[in-house]
Amino acid sequence: MAGPPIHLLLQGVGFELIYSFVIIMCSLMIYYSTKEMYELSSDKGIKYFRQSFLLFAIAYFFKSFIKVLLAYFGTSRILDINLKYMGSITLFIFMFFGSLAVFYLVYSLMCKKWNGKSKIILGVFYLLSVLISFIIINTREVGVFIGTSLFILAIAIFGIYITHKQNKDKKKKSKIHLIYTLLFIFWILNIIEVLVNFTYLYQILISLASLGVFLAILYKVLKKSGSN
């Protein structure tokens, strides 16, 4: 098989590797910056908040690897590759860790309300993540991919809506809830961008917007932890 075109390597893989590297660094900084906060408080919300960004770091690492596979096979979407072995495993891991990261972030918001049911709910989240990943690698219909992504987004936004509605200081929490909502939306767009053929301009816009959300969360974490 012939190697990938130079412009695909430069535009697709090159940009993706830089973008993923920055996202991974932001996620790891959020994870390690909240370590002391969790150790001092033993707050489950902080525990699953920080773990969600560790999962995001893993997911974005495998997203960059998917981009390398796309460039190697000379295609712009994963649907055009005959998924076997490495391709299937990589896509499964990307979807599993990404979906679980979203569910962990929802759980970090809802953990007080779900106190006493944590094992059941976390078990359901793990099961959903496996099921979603399995559907993605075994179905080649775009409608199924988008429907699955919207399902994840619906759960995430529902969690944000419930916590926002029950929070007494709505003005104080509205900004972080907005950031979380944007994070979930752009994560879903990142999934769809891997599965469906977006133009290069849209890929850049999605990536830059996603990066902006991660940087905003990192800024708030560093400000709260006193590390800035």
RAUR-V918519 format. One line per field, one symbol per residue. phi: phi as a letter, one per 30 degrees, with the letter a starting at -180 (. if undefined). A space follows every 10 residues. Layout:
phi=???
//
This chain:
phi=.dddeddddd dddedddddd dddddddddd dddcddeddd chddddeddd dddddddddd dddddedddd dddibcbddd cddbhedddd dddedddddd dddddddddc dddcejcedd dddddddddd dddddddcbc ceeddddddd dddddddddd ddddddddcd ddcddddddd ddeddddddd ddddcbdddd dddddddddd dddddddeed dddddicd
//
